[in-house]
Amino acid sequence: MPGPEGTRQEADGHGLNGGDPIPDVTSAPSTPAQADAATSSDGRSDQTLVRRAIAAADHGMRDPLVVLGGVLVLAAIALKIYVLRSAYFVEDDFLFFGNAAASNLTPDYLTSLHKGHLMPGAMLLAYIQTAIAPYDWGLAAGIMAAFQAGASAAVFRLLWVLFGRRWAILAPLSVYLFAPLTMPVLAWWSAALNAVPFQLAMALSLLWMVRYLRTGDPRYGWMTAGAVVLGMAFSVKAMFLPPLLFVVAAAFLVRGRFPKAFAATLERDMPFWVGMAALSVGHGLLYLAKQDTAQGEGAGLPKLDTAVTAARRLLGETFPAGTVGGPFEWGPVTPAGGLLNPSAPVVIGAWAVLALVIVVSLLVRRRSWRAWAIVLGYLLVVDIIPTLIARGRYEDAIGFDPRYVADAALVFALCLAFAYMPTREEDPGADGTGRGAHAGRADGTTAFRWTPPPKRARDVTIAATMAFILAAGYSTYAFADTLSGNRVRWYLDTVRAQMSEIPKEAGVYPRPVPADIVLPWNGPRRLSSHVLSPLADEGVAERLRDPGPADTALVFNDAGYLVPAKPKDDSAFFGKPDDEKCMSTLEGQVMWQVESFGGPTMILAINYKAETSTRIGVVLGDAWIDTELPAAPKGGMWYVPVSGAGNKLLLHTRKDELCMQWVTFGELEPQTDGNPWARQDADEDGGDGAKDEGSGDKTKKDEDDGEDGR
């Protein structure tokens, strides 16, 4: 993929526009030949790398810029951990675990689309965590925090490599580190599986692309490709990483005016860019080939009014407010936390701030317009249009969801730096055309239109950065207050405790988990058999996923307790006539009119008497179930899952062996809501307190019963 070496210059270690030049103790030799020579000189490349790493760490700890940048990164990670402590698994998170628990690790599993997303890397992470620690929030949040820390460090390094050692890079770094736009997507695990590794891949691919274009070292070319593939493993948006890399390179890393810069960029590194294009095309073809696995949740034609409203909100309200540190208040609140629906004053203020930042940059820098064009193009091509294709046929409330534009926070921070600071390609000091604030370009002009007084520029930058950090910190704190992780955590802890107490002979039948755990529109995927089975041992998990006939029916209630079940009120009921001992059959066969669309929640409940065990057959649609009822001379119950769809339920029995009292067909519901043990204790306490008071009534009732008996 990497092309032949051109005339390159290493970027690191050059102070631009007054930045202090420092040696880059971490940079590699300029060419593979030099690297081989350095390795063969002492035969100890590993020791050399260790020494260089130690030297780099020692040098960094002595550099106040590195120390302050590290403090900012640590502070941002601490703030994100605070958010993660308030969050917990919700909605799609349960679908990931349920799907992983019911699947084998195969290419089909890894490449199946989840609600329109192709993300084999995320599927692999979900599979691994399901195997070792299902629903362990500490592990899940820790992995995402590690990805976020890696992305933060990569962005810091990227800014340093692009612009050299200068204090000004801390401003765009802070804009990314503390961006409220990135908080909701981090707090929702299934969304973080897409977005956070993608942010890391974006930062690494940009970093290594810069190193490749400046040094010509093929290693950086392959590393760039690897970072792009990493992003594609987690997010469909990574399909657009190669175009983003090309536009950034043409705009700021190759000298020349538009449109010649595009041609020069392509011509200089043709094999590299052809390889990048091949990655995008290959990923796109794979995505299209897997559309049949989306189950109707993939790409689709958006509704015009929904799409227009959602795009207006995302581009005109959500992104501006979140970019400048808002929204300060989050709402409406969903199970995954608050959405970003800023008030009118916040929107007006956000646009005023953005307008000021853009206008000043246009006055200061000649190429700043390129940076803002990249931001707008990224928002439209990578964030808005794909979101509308995937979600634009549903509700326009997606316009309030910042997770759809969370990755644009990194692009905005990077382009903010481009808008105010020149890269070395615009500052060719080594070529003798000038350095510093009036650095020259290849065409003889300067990189700046106007240079503000350095002290005033520094004071304004510091004040603006501190104001942004404070505003963003407050917005993040407010968002954490909208998270309701404790409720879901308590529910799962209760279910986990119940799993060890399931009787071997009981049937645990599926019913929907509460709506604040998984939304109703997820259909069968929100059933307890799918969502809760990862918490059980393998044998019990199989009973949950595929329950069979049993004489005892149990279900999980909305509090997470396993309790006895009863037929729902809307179940079909068939009983014996009052003057008959048993339900009548025609030579052991009986047919009832029912209405069933099929599914695992439909249960046939039979109340019967039988002197000996007997077999019955149940037919509904294409479902045929043969089961044996145990002897029950004094009466018993038998529950049979019937998943077929149809309107005629046929029962085959042995006439002389089975006496049915009544039959129901439908879904089951819990007999007890909440904690059944707490209710039992309350009943016992109430009974003791009323014992003396009720003794007279009990005596009178006994007397009446005695008279009736006589």
matplotlib code that plots the C-alpha trace (Angstrom):
import matplotlib.pyplot as plt

x = [0.0, 2.7, 4.4, 8.0, 9.8, 9.6, 11.4, 9.9, 10.7, 10.0, 7.5, 8.3, 10.6, 10.0, 8.6, 6.3, 5.3, 7.5, 7.3, 10.4, 12.3, 12.9, 14.4, 12.0, 13.4, 10.5, 10.8, 12.0, 14.8, 13.7, 14.0, 13.9, 17.6, 18.5, 16.4, 18.1, 21.5, 20.6, 19.4, 22.4, 24.9, 24.4, 22.0, 19.7, 16.7, 14.4, 16.8, 17.1, 13.3, 13.1, 15.8, 14.2, 10.8, 12.4, 14.2, 11.0, 9.1, 11.9, 11.9, 8.1, 8.0, 10.5, 8.4, 5.7, 3.6, 3.5, 2.7, -0.1, -1.5, -1.3, -3.2, -5.9, -6.2, -6.4, -9.0, -11.2, -10.9, -11.8, -14.9, -15.9, -15.4, -17.8, -20.4, -19.8, -20.3, -23.8, -24.6, -25.4, -26.5, -29.7, -31.8, -29.5, -26.9, -29.1, -29.6, -25.8, -25.5, -28.5, -27.4, -23.8, -25.0, -27.2, -24.6, -21.4, -18.3, -18.6, -18.0, -21.8, -22.2, -19.4, -20.6, -24.4, -25.8, -27.2, -29.8, -28.0, -24.5, -21.6, -19.3, -17.4, -15.0, -17.9, -19.6, -16.3, -16.0, -19.6, -19.0, -15.9, -17.5, -20.6, -18.3, -16.3, -18.4, -21.9, -23.5, -20.3, -20.5, -17.1, -15.4, -17.5, -17.0, -13.3, -12.7, -14.5, -12.6, -9.3, -10.3, -11.2, -7.9, -6.1, -8.1, -7.3, -3.6, -3.6, -5.3, -2.7, 0.1, -1.6, -1.7, 1.9, 3.0, 1.0, 1.9, 5.0, 5.6, 3.4, 1.1, -1.7, -2.4, -3.9, -6.9, -8.2, -7.1, -9.4, -12.3, -12.1, -11.3, -14.3, -16.8, -20.3, -21.2, -19.0, -20.6, -23.9, -22.4, -19.8, -22.5, -24.5, -22.4, -23.8, -23.3, -19.8, -18.8, -19.2, -18.1, -15.2, -13.0, -13.9, -12.5, -9.3, -9.0, -9.6, -6.9, -4.4, -5.1, -4.6, -1.5, 0.2, -0.9, 0.9, 4.0, 3.8, 3.4, 6.2, 8.7, 7.8, 8.4, 6.3, 5.7, 3.5, 1.6, 0.7, 0.0, -2.5, -4.2, -4.3, -6.0, -8.6, -9.3, -9.6, -12.2, -14.1, -14.2, -16.3, -18.2, -19.7, -18.6, -15.0, -15.9, -15.4, -12.0, -9.9, -11.8, -11.3, -7.6, -7.3, -9.1, -7.0, -3.8, -4.7, -5.9, -3.1, -0.2, 0.5, 1.5, -0.5, -3.8, -7.1, -7.7, -4.1, -3.5, -5.8, -4.0, -0.6, -1.7, -2.9, 0.1, 2.7, 1.3, -0.8, -0.3, -1.2, -4.4, -5.4, -5.0, -7.1, -9.8, -9.8, -10.4, -13.5, -14.9, -14.3, -16.0, -18.9, -19.4, -19.3, -21.9, -24.2, -23.7, -24.9, -28.1, -30.2, -29.1, -30.4, -34.0, -35.6, -33.5, -30.8, -30.8, -34.1, -35.7, -36.3, -39.5, -39.0, -40.5, -38.8, -35.5, -35.6, -36.6, -34.0, -31.2, -32.2, -32.0, -28.7, -26.9, -28.6, -29.1, -27.6, -24.1, -23.6, -24.8, -22.7, -19.6, -19.4, -19.9, -23.7, -26.5, -26.3, -29.7, -30.6, -34.0, -36.1, -34.8, -34.7, -33.6, -30.2, -30.0, -31.0, -31.2, -29.8, -32.7, -31.2, -33.2, -33.4, -31.0, -28.4, -28.8, -28.4, -25.4, -23.8, -24.1, -22.8, -19.7, -19.2, -19.6, -17.1, -14.6, -15.0, -14.9, -11.8, -10.0, -10.9, -9.3, -6.2, -5.5, -5.6, -6.5, -9.0, -11.9, -10.6, -10.9, -14.5, -15.4, -14.1, -16.2, -19.3, -18.6, -17.9, -21.2, -23.2, -21.5, -20.5, -23.0, -26.2, -26.9, -26.1, -28.2, -31.1, -30.8, -30.7, -33.2, -35.0, -38.1, -38.8, -39.1, -37.5, -36.5, -33.2, -32.3, -31.9, -29.5, -25.9, -24.5, -25.1, -22.6, -20.3, -17.4, -17.6, -16.3, -12.8, -13.0, -14.1, -11.2, -8.7, -10.1, -10.2, -6.4, -6.0, -8.1, -5.7, -2.3, -0.2, 1.3, 4.9, 3.9, 2.7, 5.8, 8.7, 11.4, 13.9, 13.5, 14.5, 11.2, 10.5, 9.4, 7.2, 4.0, 4.7, 5.8, 5.9, 4.2, 5.4, 3.7, 5.5, 2.5, 2.2, 0.1, -1.5, -3.5, -3.2, -1.3, -2.8, -0.6, 0.9, 0.1, -3.5, -3.9, -2.5, -4.8, -7.9, -7.1, -6.5, -9.7, -11.8, -10.4, -11.1, -14.6, -15.2, -13.9, -16.1, -19.2, -18.5, -17.8, -21.1, -23.0, -21.4, -22.3, -25.9, -26.0, -24.8, -27.8, -30.1, -28.8, -30.7, -28.2, -29.0, -32.5, -31.2, -28.3, -30.6, -32.9, -30.0, -28.6, -32.0, -32.2, -28.7, -29.5, -32.7, -30.9, -29.5, -32.9, -34.7, -36.4, -35.3, -38.8, -40.2, -40.6, -39.4, -41.4, -40.6, -42.2, -41.1, -38.6, -39.7, -39.8, -37.1, -34.8, -35.5, -38.0, -41.1, -40.4, -37.5, -40.1, -38.9, -35.4, -36.8, -38.1, -36.6, -35.5, -33.2, -32.1, -31.6, -30.3, -26.6, -26.8, -27.6, -25.3, -25.3, -27.9, -30.3, -29.6, -30.8, -34.0, -34.6, -34.0, -36.1, -38.4, -40.3, -43.5, -43.7, -46.1, -45.0, -44.8, -42.5, -41.8, -39.6, -41.6, -40.7, -38.7, -36.5, -37.9, -38.8, -42.4, -45.3, -47.1, -50.8, -52.5, -53.1, -56.6, -56.8, -56.0, -58.4, -60.3, -62.2, -63.9, -66.1, -69.9, -71.0, -72.9, -70.0, -67.0, -64.7, -64.4, -66.0, -64.0, -64.7, -63.0, -60.3, -59.9, -61.0, -60.5, -60.8, -60.9, -57.9, -56.0, -52.2, -49.5, -47.0, -44.0, -42.4, -44.7, -47.8, -48.5, -51.2, -52.2, -54.2, -55.9, -56.6, -57.0, -55.4, -54.9, -51.9, -49.5, -50.8, -49.7, -51.3, -50.6, -51.0, -51.3, -51.4, -50.3, -47.0, -46.3, -46.8, -46.0, -46.2, -45.9, -46.5, -48.7, -47.8, -50.4, -52.5, -55.5, -56.2, -55.7, -52.7, -51.4, -49.4, -47.9, -47.0, -45.3, -47.0, -45.1, -47.2, -49.4, -53.0, -56.6, -57.4, -55.9, -56.2, -55.7, -55.3, -55.8, -56.6, -60.3, -60.3, -57.0, -57.4, -60.1, -59.5, -61.1, -60.2, -57.7, -56.2, -54.1, -52.1, -49.3, -48.4, -47.9, -46.5, -48.9, -46.9, -45.4, -42.3, -40.6, -42.7, -40.9, -41.5, -45.2, -45.3, -43.6, -46.1, -49.0, -47.6, -47.1, -50.6, -52.1, -50.4, -51.6, -55.2, -55.3, -57.2, -59.3, -60.4, -60.9, -64.6, -65.2, -63.4, -65.5, -68.7, -67.5, -66.8, -70.2, -71.8, -69.8, -70.9, -74.5, -74.0, -72.4, -75.3]
y = [0.0, 2.6, 4.1, 4.8, 7.4, 10.9, 13.9, 14.0, 15.8, 14.6, 16.8, 16.2, 18.4, 21.7, 24.6, 26.6, 30.2, 30.7, 27.1, 25.8, 23.2, 20.0, 16.7, 13.9, 11.0, 8.7, 9.2, 6.2, 6.3, 8.0, 5.0, 1.2, 1.0, 3.3, 1.2, -2.0, -0.4, 0.8, -2.7, -4.6, -2.2, -3.7, -6.6, -5.6, -3.8, -4.7, -3.1, -0.1, 0.4, 0.0, 2.6, 5.0, 4.5, 5.2, 8.3, 9.5, 9.1, 10.9, 13.7, 14.0, 14.3, 17.2, 19.0, 21.2, 21.1, 17.3, 17.3, 19.8, 17.9, 14.7, 16.4, 17.4, 13.9, 12.4, 15.0, 14.3, 10.5, 11.1, 13.0, 10.2, 7.6, 9.7, 9.4, 5.7, 5.2, 6.6, 4.5, 0.9, -1.5, -0.5, -1.3, -2.6, -3.7, -6.6, -7.6, -7.9, -10.2, -12.3, -12.7, -13.6, -16.1, -17.8, -17.8, -19.5, -17.5, -17.7, -15.3, -15.0, -14.0, -11.4, -9.8, -9.9, -6.4, -5.1, -2.5, -1.5, -1.5, -3.7, -4.1, -7.4, -5.9, -4.9, -8.3, -10.0, -7.9, -8.6, -12.4, -12.4, -10.5, -12.7, -15.8, -14.5, -12.0, -11.3, -8.1, -7.0, -3.3, -2.7, -4.7, -3.2, 0.4, -0.3, -1.4, 1.6, 3.9, 2.4, 3.0, 6.6, 7.1, 5.7, 8.1, 11.1, 10.3, 9.8, 13.2, 14.8, 13.2, 14.0, 17.7, 17.7, 16.0, 18.4, 21.7, 21.0, 21.8, 24.8, 25.6, 26.5, 22.8, 22.5, 24.5, 22.1, 19.2, 20.4, 20.9, 17.2, 15.9, 17.6, 17.7, 17.0, 15.5, 12.5, 11.7, 10.2, 7.8, 6.7, 6.0, 3.7, 0.5, -0.7, 2.8, 3.1, -0.2, 1.7, 5.2, 5.1, 2.6, 4.6, 7.8, 5.9, 4.6, 8.1, 9.7, 6.9, 6.9, 10.7, 10.5, 7.7, 9.3, 12.5, 10.5, 8.6, 11.6, 13.4, 10.6, 8.1, 5.3, 2.4, 1.2, 4.3, 3.6, 0.1, 1.4, 3.9, 1.1, -0.9, 1.9, 2.3, -1.4, -1.1, 1.6, -0.5, -3.4, -1.2, 1.4, 1.7, 5.4, 4.2, 3.6, 7.4, 7.5, 7.2, 10.2, 12.2, 11.4, 12.5, 15.8, 16.6, 15.8, 17.9, 20.8, 21.1, 18.6, 19.3, 22.7, 24.3, 26.0, 24.2, 22.3, 21.6, 20.4, 17.5, 16.4, 16.8, 14.8, 11.9, 12.0, 12.0, 9.0, 7.2, 3.6, 4.7, 6.4, 3.6, 1.2, 3.5, 3.7, -0.1, -0.4, 1.9, 0.1, -3.3, -2.3, -0.8, -4.0, -6.1, -3.9, -4.1, -7.9, -8.3, -6.2, -9.4, -9.9, -6.5, -7.9, -4.8, -2.5, -1.5, 1.3, 2.6, 5.5, 8.3, 10.2, 13.7, 15.6, 13.4, 13.7, 17.5, 18.0, 15.6, 17.1, 20.7, 19.7, 17.8, 20.4, 23.5, 22.8, 19.6, 19.9, 23.7, 23.5, 20.4, 21.8, 25.0, 23.2, 23.0, 22.2, 22.6, 20.9, 17.6, 16.4, 14.7, 11.9, 8.3, 5.1, 5.8, 9.3, 12.7, 13.9, 17.2, 19.5, 22.9, 25.9, 28.8, 31.0, 28.2, 27.7, 31.4, 31.6, 28.6, 30.0, 33.4, 31.7, 29.6, 32.6, 34.5, 31.6, 31.2, 34.9, 35.5, 32.5, 33.8, 37.1, 35.5, 32.5, 32.1, 28.4, 28.5, 28.2, 24.8, 23.6, 24.7, 23.2, 19.9, 20.1, 20.9, 18.2, 15.6, 16.4, 16.1, 13.1, 11.0, 11.9, 13.4, 11.5, 8.0, 8.7, 9.8, 6.7, 4.4, 6.2, 8.8, 6.8, 6.6, 9.6, 13.0, 12.8, 11.4, 15.0, 15.4, 12.5, 13.6, 10.1, 10.5, 13.4, 12.4, 11.6, 15.0, 16.4, 15.1, 16.5, 19.9, 20.0, 19.1, 21.6, 24.3, 23.8, 23.9, 27.1, 29.0, 27.2, 26.4, 23.0, 22.7, 22.4, 26.0, 26.9, 25.7, 27.1, 24.5, 25.7, 29.2, 30.9, 32.0, 30.9, 32.0, 34.0, 35.2, 31.7, 31.6, 29.3, 27.8, 30.6, 33.3, 34.4, 34.1, 31.6, 34.4, 37.4, 39.2, 38.4, 39.5, 40.6, 37.4, 38.3, 39.2, 36.1, 33.9, 35.5, 35.1, 31.5, 30.6, 32.3, 30.7, 27.3, 27.6, 28.8, 25.9, 23.3, 24.7, 24.8, 21.3, 20.0, 21.3, 19.9, 16.5, 16.6, 17.4, 14.6, 12.1, 13.1, 11.9, 8.3, 5.7, 2.9, 1.9, 0.7, -1.6, -2.7, -3.7, -5.6, -7.7, -8.4, -9.7, -11.9, -13.2, -14.2, -16.0, -18.1, -20.5, -21.2, -22.5, -25.9, -28.6, -29.7, -26.1, -24.4, -20.9, -19.3, -16.1, -12.8, -9.2, -7.6, -4.1, -1.3, 0.7, -2.3, -3.1, -1.1, -3.0, -2.4, -4.9, -7.7, -11.2, -9.9, -8.3, -11.5, -12.8, -16.0, -13.9, -11.1, -13.0, -16.3, -15.1, -14.9, -18.6, -21.6, -23.5, -26.1, -23.5, -21.1, -23.7, -24.2, -20.5, -20.1, -23.2, -24.1, -27.4, -28.7, -28.7, -29.0, -25.7, -22.4, -19.6, -16.2, -13.2, -10.3, -6.7, -6.5, -9.4, -12.1, -15.5, -16.1, -18.5, -17.6, -17.4, -17.0, -13.4, -12.0, -12.0, -15.7, -18.0, -20.0, -23.3, -25.1, -28.1, -27.6, -27.2, -30.5, -32.5, -34.0, -33.5, -31.5, -33.4, -34.7, -36.4, -39.8, -38.0, -35.1, -31.6, -28.4, -24.8, -21.5, -19.4, -16.5, -16.8, -15.1, -17.5, -17.0, -18.5, -16.7, -18.6, -21.3, -24.0, -24.6, -27.7, -28.4, -32.1, -35.4, -38.7, -41.9, -42.8, -40.8, -40.2, -38.6, -35.8, -34.2, -30.5, -29.1, -25.4, -24.2, -25.9, -26.7, -30.3, -31.0, -34.5, -34.5, -36.8, -35.7, -37.2, -39.0, -36.6, -38.4, -35.4, -32.9, -31.2, -28.6, -29.0, -26.2, -26.7, -24.0, -23.8, -21.5, -22.1, -19.5, -20.2, -20.0, -23.7, -25.4, -29.2, -31.5, -35.3, -37.2, -40.6, -40.4, -42.9, -41.7, -37.9, -35.8, -32.1, -29.6, -26.4, -25.2, -21.8, -20.6, -17.4, -15.6, -15.9, -13.1, -13.1, -13.9, -11.5, -8.1, -6.9, -8.9, -11.9, -12.5, -8.9, -9.4, -12.7, -11.1, -8.2, -10.7, -12.6, -9.4, -8.2, -11.6, -11.6, -8.1, -8.9, -12.3, -11.3, -8.8, -11.3, -14.3, -13.5, -13.4, -16.7, -18.4, -17.1, -18.4, -21.8, -21.9, -21.0, -23.7, -26.2, -25.4, -25.7, -29.0, -30.3]
z = [0.0, 0.9, -2.1, -2.7, -0.5, -1.6, -0.1, 3.4, 6.6, 10.1, 11.9, 15.5, 17.4, 15.5, 17.4, 15.1, 15.4, 18.4, 19.8, 21.4, 19.4, 21.3, 20.3, 19.5, 21.4, 20.3, 16.6, 14.5, 11.9, 8.7, 6.5, 6.8, 5.8, 8.7, 11.1, 9.9, 10.4, 13.8, 14.8, 13.4, 15.1, 18.5, 17.8, 20.6, 19.1, 22.0, 24.5, 22.3, 22.2, 25.9, 26.5, 24.0, 25.8, 29.2, 27.7, 26.2, 29.5, 31.4, 28.9, 29.0, 32.8, 32.6, 30.0, 31.5, 28.4, 28.5, 32.2, 31.8, 28.8, 30.8, 33.6, 31.2, 29.9, 33.4, 34.5, 31.4, 32.0, 35.7, 34.6, 32.2, 34.9, 37.1, 34.3, 33.9, 37.7, 37.3, 34.2, 33.6, 30.9, 29.2, 26.1, 23.2, 25.7, 26.8, 23.1, 22.7, 25.6, 24.8, 21.2, 22.2, 24.7, 22.1, 19.3, 18.3, 17.5, 13.7, 10.8, 10.4, 14.0, 13.8, 10.5, 11.2, 11.2, 14.5, 13.8, 10.7, 12.1, 10.8, 13.8, 14.0, 16.6, 18.9, 18.4, 19.4, 22.6, 23.5, 22.9, 25.1, 27.9, 27.8, 28.1, 31.1, 32.9, 31.5, 32.7, 34.6, 34.4, 35.9, 33.1, 30.3, 31.6, 32.2, 28.6, 27.2, 29.6, 28.3, 24.7, 25.6, 27.3, 24.3, 22.0, 24.3, 24.3, 20.5, 19.9, 22.1, 20.2, 16.9, 17.7, 18.8, 15.6, 13.4, 15.1, 17.1, 20.7, 21.5, 24.3, 22.0, 21.2, 24.7, 23.6, 20.9, 23.0, 25.8, 23.3, 22.5, 25.9, 27.7, 24.9, 26.3, 22.9, 23.7, 27.1, 26.2, 23.7, 26.3, 29.0, 26.7, 26.3, 23.0, 21.5, 23.0, 21.4, 18.1, 18.9, 21.3, 19.4, 16.2, 17.9, 18.7, 15.2, 13.7, 15.9, 15.2, 11.4, 11.2, 13.3, 11.3, 8.0, 9.0, 9.9, 6.6, 4.4, 6.1, 6.3, 3.6, 6.0, 4.8, 8.3, 9.0, 5.8, 7.0, 10.5, 9.0, 7.1, 10.3, 12.2, 9.4, 9.6, 13.4, 12.9, 10.3, 12.8, 15.1, 13.1, 9.6, 9.7, 9.3, 5.7, 5.4, 7.2, 4.0, 2.4, 5.6, 5.6, 2.0, 2.5, 5.5, 3.7, 0.7, 2.8, 5.2, 4.6, 0.9, -0.3, -3.0, -3.8, -4.5, -6.7, -7.5, -4.0, -4.6, -7.7, -6.0, -3.0, -5.1, -7.5, -4.8, -2.9, -5.5, -4.2, -0.6, -1.6, -3.9, -1.0, 1.2, -1.5, -1.7, 2.1, 1.8, -1.2, 0.3, 3.5, 1.7, -0.4, 2.7, 4.4, 1.4, 1.2, 4.8, 4.5, 4.6, 8.2, 9.3, 9.9, 8.5, 10.7, 8.2, 5.6, 4.2, 2.5, 5.1, 5.4, 4.1, 7.0, 9.6, 7.8, 7.5, 11.1, 12.4, 10.2, 11.4, 15.0, 14.7, 12.6, 14.0, 17.7, 19.0, 17.5, 18.1, 21.7, 22.6, 20.8, 22.9, 26.3, 26.5, 26.9, 30.8, 31.0, 29.4, 28.3, 27.5, 29.7, 28.3, 29.9, 28.3, 29.9, 28.8, 25.2, 24.0, 23.4, 24.2, 25.0, 22.6, 24.5, 24.6, 20.8, 20.1, 22.4, 20.8, 17.3, 18.5, 20.0, 16.8, 14.6, 16.6, 16.5, 12.7, 11.8, 13.9, 12.3, 8.8, 9.7, 11.1, 8.9, 5.1, 5.1, 8.0, 5.6, 4.6, 8.2, 8.6, 5.2, 6.5, 9.6, 7.7, 5.1, 7.8, 9.6, 6.4, 4.8, 7.7, 10.5, 9.1, 5.9, 7.1, 10.3, 8.2, 5.9, 8.9, 11.2, 9.2, 8.7, 12.4, 14.7, 14.4, 18.0, 16.7, 16.2, 19.9, 20.3, 20.5, 20.0, 16.2, 16.1, 18.9, 16.6, 15.1, 18.3, 17.4, 13.9, 15.3, 17.7, 15.0, 12.6, 15.3, 15.6, 11.8, 11.7, 14.0, 13.6, 10.5, 10.0, 8.9, 5.3, 5.6, 7.7, 5.6, 7.8, 6.7, 3.1, 4.1, 3.3, 6.8, 10.2, 13.1, 12.8, 9.3, 8.0, 4.3, 1.9, -1.4, -3.4, -1.4, 0.6, 4.4, 6.4, 8.4, 7.2, 10.5, 13.7, 17.0, 19.8, 21.4, 25.0, 24.2, 22.0, 24.8, 27.5, 25.3, 24.5, 28.2, 29.3, 26.5, 27.2, 31.0, 30.3, 28.0, 30.5, 33.2, 31.0, 29.7, 33.1, 34.4, 31.4, 32.1, 35.7, 34.8, 32.3, 35.0, 37.0, 34.3, 34.4, 36.3, 36.5, 40.1, 39.2, 36.4, 38.5, 41.3, 38.9, 37.5, 40.9, 41.9, 38.8, 39.4, 42.9, 41.7, 39.1, 41.8, 43.2, 40.1, 40.9, 38.5, 37.7, 37.1, 33.7, 33.6, 30.8, 28.9, 29.3, 28.4, 30.7, 32.0, 29.3, 31.1, 30.6, 26.9, 24.8, 23.6, 19.9, 20.1, 20.0, 21.0, 21.8, 25.0, 26.4, 29.6, 27.9, 25.7, 28.0, 31.3, 30.1, 30.1, 33.9, 34.3, 34.2, 30.9, 31.8, 33.3, 30.5, 28.0, 30.0, 29.9, 26.2, 25.3, 28.1, 27.9, 29.4, 33.2, 36.1, 37.6, 35.8, 36.9, 35.5, 36.4, 37.6, 36.9, 40.1, 39.0, 41.3, 40.1, 41.1, 40.2, 37.0, 36.1, 32.7, 31.7, 31.8, 28.0, 27.7, 26.0, 28.6, 28.1, 31.0, 31.7, 32.1, 35.7, 35.6, 34.1, 35.8, 32.8, 29.6, 26.7, 23.8, 20.6, 21.0, 22.9, 20.5, 21.0, 18.9, 20.1, 18.3, 19.3, 17.9, 18.0, 16.0, 17.4, 19.5, 22.6, 25.1, 24.2, 26.8, 27.0, 30.6, 31.4, 34.8, 34.9, 36.8, 35.8, 37.7, 35.6, 33.4, 29.9, 26.7, 24.7, 21.4, 20.7, 17.2, 16.3, 12.8, 12.0, 15.6, 16.9, 20.5, 22.1, 25.9, 28.8, 31.7, 35.1, 37.2, 39.2, 40.8, 43.0, 40.3, 38.7, 36.3, 33.1, 31.1, 27.4, 25.3, 21.9, 19.5, 16.3, 14.7, 13.8, 14.9, 15.6, 18.6, 18.3, 21.3, 21.0, 24.3, 25.6, 26.5, 29.3, 30.9, 31.1, 32.7, 31.9, 34.2, 32.4, 29.8, 29.0, 26.1, 26.1, 27.8, 31.5, 34.0, 37.6, 40.4, 42.7, 41.9, 43.7, 46.4, 47.3, 50.5, 51.7, 51.0, 52.9, 55.9, 55.8, 55.6, 58.6, 60.6, 59.8, 60.8, 64.2, 64.9, 64.1, 65.8, 68.9, 67.1, 64.6, 67.0, 67.4, 63.7, 63.2, 66.0, 64.4, 60.9, 62.4, 64.0, 60.6, 58.9, 61.4, 60.9, 57.1, 57.6, 59.6]

ax = plt.figure().add_subplot(projection="3d")
ax.plot(x, y, z, "-o")
ax.set_aspect("equal")
plt.show()
